[in-house]
Amino acid sequence: MNVNQPRTLKAMLAEAKDTSELMLDLAHAGLFYADRDISGEVLELEEEMSRLVHRMREVCLIASRSPSDAAGLASLLQLISAIEGIGNEAVDIAKIVLDKLGIPSELVADLSRAEEIVDRIEIQESGSLVGRSIDDLERAVEELRVLAIRRGGRWLFDPADEGVLRSKDVLVVRGDAQGVPELRKLAGMPPKAIPTADTQDLWELDRAIDTLVEMKDLSEVTVGLAYAAVLYNDRALAAEVSYLEDRLDDMREAIESWVLDAATDARNRPQLRGLLHLAVASERIGDCAQSMVWLIEREEELHPIIAQALGAAEDVVKLLTVGEGSPAENKSIDELDLRGMDVLAISRQGRWQYQPRGRSVLGAGDRLIFIGPSDAVEHLEALLDDYTEDELN
């Protein structure tokens, strides 16, 4: 967070969105590495989030002078509560590590097979990063993105604007399994081992592990789709969020039943608490996304600040359509330079495909939901030869 509290509601809402997403990234990274320092950052961010949310609610109450004002601000308050809820679930995930609830090593090993990982890296004086810019760093290490910097007591969500890196800066980065270790070396940090499963004395949990990994991924996709639905006031996207939230509900019930059966073996119990904790948190993240799109489904009036804030956030959501004859047509996702953007979903002939594989080939008329840095949007629009937004809806 910045030392000076954002003065506008738009700026505070954008910062709250960025903060909740950073909390979730750190919570999953702490779980992946069983790292108490990373998990502890989530709790520190929770305090800042609480202050930010309290201030936004104060501003909304002061601004409400009539029934018409109240109608618009009610939608804003609901979105604020949903963002706060995502942060709260990130805290619950962090507590799996901090409270030593236990988690199966097989789950951590499955998470390690993700295409991208998140890490917390503190720049050491002995490293080679002091005095280098963020842009220089991201060019030097392929497939790397700096999500935020903690400098002293401040969190900076626009790291590219913060000049050069300093000793003791703490970076939160996302990258592939090659890029992140390379950055740790440049920063003067020791290597960190990628967790593996303990194959001795395995118990029957493969299906539960697969379900939990899918729940984690779906919960993140659901939030991204919810932001897109709100930004574009799109009822079709809102319906997709509701569908995914129902799937998360079913998955949680399956995990609960499995845990009850597995608990009869005393050897399993130390790991079951954390496993169940993660399932509940992932399902509740879906609930938060559902509460956002409830506004769209009920055709509630949306305050204009919502769209402005979502467009100003560090990670923006963009809905684009592949134009006929565009550079992206007949190319796979892996062949495209997306400038740090991730593809959350593709709609083809009215059906959505979530978290598409890199080898998925794009065709004219495909609708894609991207999430990532705002400075990549102009490049993407040129790449996809984007239709106007009026044509999208």
VEXVOGU-68266 format. One record per residue (C-alpha): residue in three letters; x, y, z. Coordinates in steps of 0.5 Angstrom, whole numbers, plus 500, padded with zeros to 3 digits. Each point is the difference from the previous one (the first is absolute). Last residue first. Layout:
% VEXVOGU-68266
MARMI   residuo    px    py    pz
MARMI       ALA     X     Y     Z
...
***
This chain:
% VEXVOGU-68266
MARMI   residuo    px    py    pz
MARMI       ASN   455   486   447
MARMI       LEU   507   499   496
MARMI       GLU   498   505   494
MARMI       ASP   499   505   505
MARMI       GLU   507   499   503
MARMI       THR   503   501   493
MARMI       TYR   503   494   496
MARMI       ASP   507   499   502
MARMI       ASP   506   499   495
MARMI       LEU   502   494   504
MARMI       LEU   507   502   500
MARMI       ALA   499   508   500
MARMI       GLU   495   499   506
MARMI       LEU   505   496   504
MARMI       HIS   505   505   499
MARMI       GLU   496   506   502
MARMI       VAL   498   495   506
MARMI       ALA   507   499   503
MARMI       ASP   501   506   504
MARMI       SER   494   498   504
MARMI       PRO   504   494   503
MARMI       GLY   496   493   500
MARMI       ILE   494   497   499
MARMI       PHE   497   498   493
MARMI       ILE   493   497   499
MARMI       LEU   500   497   492
MARMI       ARG   494   500   495
MARMI       ASP   501   496   494
MARMI       GLY   497   503   494
MARMI       ALA   506   499   495
MARMI       GLY   504   494   503
MARMI       LEU   505   498   505
MARMI       VAL   504   494   501
MARMI       SER   501   497   507
MARMI       ARG   507   498   501
MARMI       GLY   501   504   506
MARMI       ARG   494   496   504
MARMI       PRO   494   504   501
MARMI       GLN   498   502   507
MARMI       TYR   493   499   500
MARMI       GLN   496   499   493
MARMI       TRP   494   503   499
MARMI       ARG   494   498   495
MARMI       GLY   496   505   496
MARMI       GLN   503   498   493
MARMI       ARG   507   501   503
MARMI       SER   501   504   507
MARMI       ILE   508   500   502
MARMI       ALA   502   500   508
MARMI       LEU   505   503   505
MARMI       VAL   505   502   495
MARMI       ASP   506   503   503
MARMI       MET   503   507   498
MARMI       GLY   508   500   502
MARMI       ARG   501   504   493
MARMI       LEU   495   495   496
MARMI       ASP   506   498   495
MARMI       LEU   496   495   496
MARMI       GLU   502   493   498
MARMI       ASP   499   497   506
MARMI       ILE   492   502   499
MARMI       SER   500   496   494
MARMI       LYS   500   504   493
MARMI       ASN   494   499   495
MARMI       GLU   498   507   501
MARMI       ALA   504   504   505
MARMI       PRO   503   505   494
MARMI       SER   493   502   499
MARMI       GLY   497   498   493
MARMI       GLU   493   499   503
MARMI       GLY   500   503   507
MARMI       VAL   501   496   506
MARMI       THR   496   503   506
MARMI       LEU   502   504   506
MARMI       LEU   498   500   507
MARMI       LYS   505   503   505
MARMI       VAL   501   499   507
MARMI       VAL   505   505   503
MARMI       ASP   505   498   505
MARMI       GLU   503   507   503
MARMI       ALA   493   503   501
MARMI       ALA   498   506   496
MARMI       GLY   495   496   495
MARMI       LEU   497   497   507
MARMI       ALA   500   507   503
MARMI       GLN   496   503   494
MARMI       ALA   495   495   499
MARMI       ILE   498   500   508
MARMI       ILE   500   508   500
MARMI       PRO   494   500   495
MARMI       HIS   496   497   506
MARMI       LEU   496   494   497
MARMI       GLU   493   500   500
MARMI       GLU   497   493   502
MARMI       GLU   498   495   494
MARMI       ARG   499   494   505
MARMI       GLU   505   496   496
MARMI       ILE   505   506   499
MARMI       LEU   500   501   508
MARMI       TRP   500   493   502
MARMI       VAL   506   500   496
MARMI       MET   504   503   505
MARMI       SER   497   495   506
MARMI       GLN   502   494   495
MARMI       ALA   507   502   500
MARMI       CYS   500   500   508
MARMI       ASP   497   493   500
MARMI       GLY   505   498   495
MARMI       ILE   505   502   505
MARMI       ARG   496   496   505
MARMI       GLU   501   494   497
MARMI       SER   508   501   500
MARMI       ALA   500   501   507
MARMI       VAL   496   494   502
MARMI       ALA   504   496   496
MARMI       LEU   506   503   503
MARMI       HIS   498   498   507
MARMI       LEU   498   493   498
MARMI       LEU   507   499   498
MARMI       GLY   503   503   506
MARMI       ARG   496   496   505
MARMI       LEU   501   494   496
MARMI       GLN   507   500   501
MARMI       PRO   501   498   507
MARMI       ARG   494   495   500
MARMI       ASN   503   495   494
MARMI       ARG   504   496   505
MARMI       ALA   493   499   505
MARMI       ASP   497   496   494
MARMI       THR   492   501   501
MARMI       ALA   502   508   498
MARMI       ALA   500   497   492
MARMI       ASP   492   499   500
MARMI       LEU   499   507   503
MARMI       VAL   505   503   496
MARMI       TRP   497   497   493
MARMI       SER   493   503   502
MARMI       GLU   503   507   501
MARMI       ILE   504   499   494
MARMI       ALA   493   499   496
MARMI       GLU   496   505   503
MARMI       ARG   506   505   498
MARMI       MET   500   498   493
MARMI       ASP   492   501   500
MARMI       ASP   501   507   502
MARMI       LEU   505   501   495
MARMI       ARG   496   498   495
MARMI       ASP   494   504   502
MARMI       GLU   505   506   500
MARMI       LEU   503   498   493
MARMI       TYR   492   501   497
MARMI       SER   499   506   504
MARMI       VAL   506   503   497
MARMI       GLU   498   498   493
MARMI       ALA   494   503   501
MARMI       ALA   503   507   502
MARMI       LEU   504   499   493
MARMI       ALA   493   500   496
MARMI       ARG   498   505   504
MARMI       ASP   505   505   498
MARMI       ASN   501   507   504
MARMI       TYR   506   501   496
MARMI       LEU   504   501   506
MARMI       VAL   496   496   505
MARMI       ALA   500   494   495
MARMI       ALA   508   501   500
MARMI       TYR   501   500   507
MARMI       ALA   495   494   501
MARMI       LEU   504   496   495
MARMI       GLY   507   502   503
MARMI       VAL   497   497   507
MARMI       THR   497   494   497
MARMI       VAL   507   499   497
MARMI       GLU   503   500   507
MARMI       SER   495   495   503
MARMI       LEU   501   496   494
MARMI       ASP   507   499   501
MARMI       LYS   500   499   507
MARMI       MET   494   495   499
MARMI       GLU   504   496   495
MARMI       VAL   506   499   505
MARMI       LEU   495   498   505
MARMI       THR   496   495   496
MARMI       ASP   507   497   497
MARMI       ILE   502   499   507
MARMI       ALA   494   497   502
MARMI       ARG   500   495   495
MARMI       ASP   507   498   501
MARMI       LEU   499   499   508
MARMI       GLU   500   493   501
MARMI       TRP   506   499   505
MARMI       LEU   508   501   499
MARMI       ASP   504   496   504
MARMI       GLN   507   503   497
MARMI       THR   499   504   494
MARMI       ASP   501   506   504
MARMI       ALA   498   505   494
MARMI       THR   505   506   498
MARMI       PRO   501   507   501
MARMI       ILE   504   504   496
MARMI       ALA   506   502   504
MARMI       LYS   502   507   501
MARMI       PRO   507   503   497
MARMI       PRO   503   505   505
MARMI       MET   499   507   499
MARMI       GLY   505   505   497
MARMI       ALA   495   504   496
MARMI       LEU   503   497   493
MARMI       LYS   499   493   503
MARMI       ARG   493   501   502
MARMI       LEU   498   502   493
MARMI       GLU   503   494   497
MARMI       PRO   496   496   504
MARMI       VAL   494   504   498
MARMI       GLY   501   499   493
MARMI       GLN   501   493   499
MARMI       ALA   494   497   504
MARMI       ASP   496   506   496
MARMI       GLY   498   507   503
MARMI       ARG   496   504   505
MARMI       VAL   504   505   504
MARMI       VAL   499   503   507
MARMI       LEU   506   504   501
MARMI       VAL   503   502   507
MARMI       ASP   504   506   500
MARMI       LYS   506   499   505
MARMI       SER   505   503   495
MARMI       ARG   497   505   495
MARMI       LEU   497   499   493
MARMI       VAL   500   506   495
MARMI       GLY   494   505   499
MARMI       GLU   493   498   503
MARMI       ASP   496   501   494
MARMI       ALA   501   493   497
MARMI       PRO   498   497   507
MARMI       ASP   493   503   500
MARMI       PHE   497   496   506
MARMI       LEU   505   503   505
MARMI       TRP   499   497   507
MARMI       ARG   502   505   505
MARMI       GLY   503   498   507
MARMI       GLY   508   500   498
MARMI       ARG   499   499   492
MARMI       ARG   495   494   499
MARMI       ILE   500   499   492
MARMI       ALA   495   497   496
MARMI       LEU   498   496   494
MARMI       VAL   507   499   497
MARMI       ARG   499   496   494
MARMI       LEU   504   495   497
MARMI       GLU   500   496   493
MARMI       GLU   507   501   499
MARMI       VAL   505   503   504
MARMI       ALA   504   506   498
MARMI       ARG   494   504   497
MARMI       GLU   496   499   506
MARMI       LEU   506   503   504
MARMI       ASP   502   506   495
MARMI       ASP   492   502   501
MARMI       ILE   501   499   507
MARMI       SER   506   505   500
MARMI       ARG   507   498   503
MARMI       GLY   503   504   505
MARMI       VAL   501   494   505
MARMI       LEU   498   493   496
MARMI       SER   507   497   500
MARMI       GLY   500   497   507
MARMI       SER   505   501   506
MARMI       GLU   495   506   502
MARMI       GLN   495   495   500
MARMI       ILE   493   501   497
MARMI       GLU   494   496   504
MARMI       ILE   496   495   495
MARMI       ARG   493   498   502
MARMI       ASP   498   494   495
MARMI       VAL   494   499   495
MARMI       ILE   500   494   495
MARMI       GLU   498   499   493
MARMI       GLU   499   494   496
MARMI       ALA   497   496   505
MARMI       ARG   503   493   502
MARMI       SER   502   503   507
MARMI       LEU   493   500   502
MARMI       ASP   500   492   499
MARMI       ALA   506   500   504
MARMI       VAL   497   504   506
MARMI       LEU   494   495   500
MARMI       GLU   504   494   500
MARMI       SER   503   503   506
MARMI       PRO   494   500   504
MARMI       ILE   498   506   504
MARMI       GLY   501   501   507
MARMI       LEU   496   505   505
MARMI       LYS   507   503   502
MARMI       ASP   497   507   502
MARMI       LEU   504   504   496
MARMI       VAL   500   495   494
MARMI       ILE   492   499   499
MARMI       LYS   499   507   503
MARMI       ALA   502   503   493
MARMI       ILE   494   496   497
MARMI       ASP   496   504   505
MARMI       VAL   503   506   499
MARMI       ALA   499   500   492
MARMI       GLU   493   498   502
MARMI       ASN   499   507   504
MARMI       GLY   503   503   494
MARMI       ILE   495   497   495
MARMI       GLY   495   503   505
MARMI       GLU   502   507   500
MARMI       ILE   500   500   492
MARMI       ALA   492   497   501
MARMI       SER   499   506   506
MARMI       ILE   503   505   495
MARMI       LEU   495   498   494
MARMI       GLN   494   500   505
MARMI       LEU   502   507   502
MARMI       LEU   500   502   493
MARMI       SER   494   497   498
MARMI       ALA   496   504   506
MARMI       LEU   504   506   498
MARMI       GLY   495   500   494
MARMI       ALA   494   499   503
MARMI       ALA   502   505   506
MARMI       ASP   501   506   495
MARMI       SER   493   499   497
MARMI       PRO   497   500   508
MARMI       SER   504   506   501
MARMI       ARG   506   503   504
MARMI       SER   504   494   500
MARMI       ALA   508   503   499
MARMI       ILE   501   500   507
MARMI       LEU   498   492   501
MARMI       CYS   504   498   494
MARMI       VAL   506   504   502
MARMI       GLU   500   497   507
MARMI       ARG   499   493   496
MARMI       MET   506   501   496
MARMI       ARG   504   502   507
MARMI       HIS   498   494   503
MARMI       VAL   502   496   494
MARMI       LEU   507   503   500
MARMI       ARG   501   499   507
MARMI       SER   498   493   500
MARMI       MET   505   499   494
MARMI       GLU   506   503   503
MARMI       GLU   499   495   506
MARMI       GLU   499   494   495
MARMI       LEU   506   502   497
MARMI       GLU   504   498   506
MARMI       LEU   497   494   500
MARMI       VAL   501   498   493
MARMI       GLU   508   501   501
MARMI       GLY   500   495   506
MARMI       SER   498   495   495
MARMI       ILE   507   502   496
MARMI       ASP   504   500   506
MARMI       ARG   497   493   503
MARMI       ASP   502   496   493
MARMI       ALA   497   494   499
MARMI       TYR   502   501   493
MARMI       PHE   494   498   497
MARMI       LEU   495   503   505
MARMI       GLY   504   506   501
MARMI       ALA   499   501   492
MARMI       HIS   493   499   501
MARMI       ALA   499   505   505
MARMI       LEU   505   505   496
MARMI       ASP   496   500   494
MARMI       LEU   493   500   504
MARMI       MET   503   506   504
MARMI       LEU   502   504   493
MARMI       GLU   493   499   497
MARMI       SER   497   503   506
MARMI       THR   505   506   500
MARMI       ASP   499   501   493
MARMI       LYS   493   500   501
MARMI       ALA   500   505   506
MARMI       GLU   505   505   496
MARMI       ALA   495   500   494
MARMI       LEU   494   502   506
MARMI       MET   505   505   503
MARMI       ALA   502   503   494
MARMI       LYS   492   501   497
MARMI       LEU   498   502   507
MARMI       THR   505   506   500
MARMI       ARG   505   502   505
MARMI       PRO   505   494   500
MARMI       GLN   503   500   507
MARMI       ASN   507   503   500
MARMI       VAL   505   494   502
MARMI       ASN   498   496   494
MARMI       MET   498   493   501
***
